[in-house]
Amino acid sequence: MTDDPVPEHPVTGLPGIRVALVDDQRLVRSGFTMLINSQPDLRVVCEASNGADAVSALKTTGADVVLMDVRMPGDGRHRGDPPDP
């Protein structure tokens, strides 16, 4: 998404936090991106609309934190999991 370095925290001087966003709803990702990028020491470095794309993006983009919707269609279900009630 961006190759710009994340700025340090203006008071502590600690390195900024790189965030990856994963959600199937574009509007949710856009809202979180605006909120996160408004903070001086946070930066959204990649976005994905599903888990598979997130894994691919995270292989090439360094992120310190992944903010992920755990109830996306087609993601998170393993073969042995029981169906939703």
N, C-alpha and C positions, 0 to 999 in steps of 0.2 A: 504494500500500500504506500508506504513512504520509506525512503532511505535516509531521511533527515535524522541526525542524532537527537536523542531525547535529552533535553536540557537538565542540568542538575537542579536540585531543590534550591530555591533562592536563599533560604535561611540556613539550612543544615549543610548544603554543599554535597549531599549524597547523590549518587547517580539517579537519574530518572527511571521510571518504571515503564516498560514496554508491554502493551496490552494487545492481546488477540481477541477478537469478538467473533462468536459463532452463534448465529440465530437464523432460522429460516425466514423470518420476517424482516424485509429490508428496512421498513420504517423503524423497527426496534433497534436495528444496528445503527441506523443514522442518528437516532436520538442518543444512544449511548456514546457514539463517536463524538458528537458535539459536546456532550457533558464531560467526557474523559479528556478530550483535547483542550477544553477550557482551563484545565488545571496546569500550572506551570511545570510540574515534574512528571506528568503522565502523557503518553502518546500511544494512540492506536497504530500498531504497525502492520496489522493484517486483519481482514474480515473474511468470513466464509459463511455460506448458507447451509452447509451440512457437515457432518463429521468427517466424511472422506476428504472433502476439500480442505478442511481444517488441518488434517494430518499432513496432507501434501504441502500446504502453505507453511506449516510449522517446521517442516524439514529444511526450508530455505530461509525462513524469517525467524530471527531470534525474538522470543517473547518471554517476559518474566511471569506473566499472569495470563490465563485463558479464562475469559468470561463467556460461559457457554450455556445455552438453553438445553436442559437435559430431556425435554419432551418434544423433540423435533420428529417429524414424520420420517420413518425409515432408519432412524438412528437409535443406538442404545439397546436394541433387542438382541439377545443372544439366543441361540437355538434351544437352550434348556430352560429359558425363562417362561414362567406361566403367562398366559394371556391376561390382559387388563380385565378387571371385573366389569 
